[in-house]
């Protein structure tokens, strides 16, 4: 058998028996880190594929467990300053299980803070030693060089003041060589590592430009001192390493503040389950220990831990977090109950499904799969550096060759070679890029828009279609009474009856129309009472029965029926044509019509609904004006979406879509262009991760925030449009700062050409270029 064919067969066999695991990696900062870690992983025997994402600080690896272990992979990835941790909540394709536990999130936070503390320490060391070493330059060396450039009498005292004899040169060299070396190789270690990786991967980047400049200045200064010269660029080496590290520190601190703005507003998972034992007692066990033989008891208001089949009796279940359906669903014995949903009425006895997994678990796995695969392609930020490296090297080699041919000494030619590297390398791009990114992210944060990934703004500018989830995104996600047309006393009686129910619509009716009698016998208005029943008050409801579509009972000796049209038809109660038409019309706007009646006849209607969020219309309109297509995606039925279909700027509406269907829809839309998804719930997380750009409202779940590229903290849907404005302005800022970064090279190359290149002119170039970049970065991107 040919060798290539044999290798192909072995790989195919490995893929068939491979498992998948995820590693958290501390020390990932750029796309270069992604490429290097993927290279390390894929070079290991038994590894089928590897995908890295510096955005999520995650490496996903498919491997053959018979050839290599998790520990071996972890050790291989823990190299060159990276530290790998096997994620406790990682998934394998064979089981498809995962869990985002509170403990693992806390550990991620601890590791992130520790990583930032190390960067802080590097920055502090550079600042401390750099400030100390700059004193002689400012006090003596800069004035000495200025005296050689100008004929000002006041500076003549400095002329010749900095001459190095053999003893002075030795002391100066030893001091500056050691301390500057500490700054370059300790403070600037992340930059040097990035430069090393770029060489190893043959992908030049801005880190390489910075390293070339700093090391060239360091070597030039060492040789200059040994030759007795005073054009010593230790200061430039210090500034280059410290400035770029400071820019990284600034960027990291902004991202850390963004992280601190986010909180887990919803806990989507259950760590323990209450199993129903043979002697009809209950016992709590860890969810991971459940088997398909177990019966799980879930009480009213609790979250279902795993998928299973309902047994014993019916109950009402809120599946919004998984399906996106805003209204609870009535379940009967034999129906499937989704893990992650909430029992809102009654109690559920559930037979655990085979595998004892939860829909939340599968969604979590899908999020990580999509995240790790999505961002690894964002590796074009260093194309400019790649071109610059060729130019810088070519100029240095040509210039040095010309000097040697013209009779220059070897030492002089070598210093010229280093000087050409120092002056022509556009290292300031390594400073401008993180400063531009950090300032843009910081301005977004100040406007309640949390962004972690610097490629987000670039991807946002390329978006052709914005997909909005309906429930909780375009709408508030909360049930409220929109309108009521019924006698006031009937509304109060309906609220008294609904006190016994636990449906979200019942809560809204109670909050709006509850009327209680205090101890003096007077009635209090709905605005003055709490929606919770007061057991000390006289009992008005003497009979109560709950149905799948409403409730009935006796309040103050009057027979009441409160529910939808189907319930009134089932009970044979009379409903006027006008009332029925009103109910059907309300349903078309995505609202829930509740008919109220007494003694056999319907007398009024209460419309309960999940109202559109403030500002949604303006946001959709402005996106339409940009030429962006707007799509509405929801788990609700067709009738609940008619309101959005009527908007002139809404291109498409897809209703009744499951979480898996949302992801599939996003993928179909991506075939026609760049797609952004706006959502708020756990059920939106896979779609958020699958989209080219995910935007999560801050009131949503932690999983949705994890899956998104942008999180809007204050639930302001208008911030979606603001994010687009920031993206356009951020692009202009990056271009401006890149031009300003080249000002350094313009000044130093000119100074070298006319023979006045020295530490003073280099310092002027750094201050001019860096100062303008800093000033430009502090300007507001858009008007408030």
DAVEN-V143616 format. One record per pair of residues at least 24 apart in sequence whose C-alpha atoms are under 6 Angstrom apart, sorted by the first residue. I is the first residue (numbers start at 1). J is the second residue. Records with the same first field share a line. If there is no record, write none. Layout:
I=J  J
//
This chain:
14=64
18=62  63  64
19=62  63  92  93
20=61  62  92  93
21=60  61  90  91  92
22=59  60  87  90
23=58  59  85  86  87
24=57  58  84  85
25=57  58  83  84
26=82  83
27=82
28=54
31=379
52=376
53=372  375  376
55=453
97=361
98=361
99=361
122=187
123=187
126=183  187  242
142=760
164=228
184=241
188=241
204=386
205=382  385
206=385  430
209=427
210=427
213=422
214=240
216=418
231=758
233=759
244=431
247=434  435
251=438
255=452
258=450
264=702
265=701
266=701
270=305
291=356
292=352  353  354
294=352
295=350  351
296=349  350
297=348  349
298=347  348
299=347
300=343  344  345  346  347
301=343  344
302=342  343
303=340  341  342
304=339  340  341  342
305=339
306=339  357  358
307=337  338  339  353  358
308=336  337  350  351  352  353
309=334  335  336  337  350  351
310=334  335  349  350
311=349  350
315=345  346
316=343  344  345
317=342  343  344
318=342
321=681  682  683
322=683
323=635  658  659  683
324=635
325=635  636
330=548
344=502
345=502
366=686
367=686  689
370=689  690
371=689
392=424  425
396=420
423=745  748  749
424=745
428=741
429=741
432=737
436=734
439=777
448=712  713
449=711  712
450=710  711
451=710
457=727
463=674  675
464=628  673  674
465=628  629  630  675
466=630  675  676  677
467=630  631  632  677
468=632  633  678
469=632  633  634  679
470=634
473=679
474=612  613
475=611  612  613
476=611  613
477=610
478=610
479=609  610
480=508  608  609
481=607  608
482=607  608
483=607
484=605  606
485=604  605
486=604
559=598  599
560=597  598
561=596  597
562=595  596
563=594  595
564=594  595
573=600  601
574=601  602
575=602
588=639  640  642
589=640  642  643
590=640  641
615=718
619=718
621=649
624=649
659=683
662=687
663=687
729=781
737=773
740=769
741=769
743=769
744=769
//
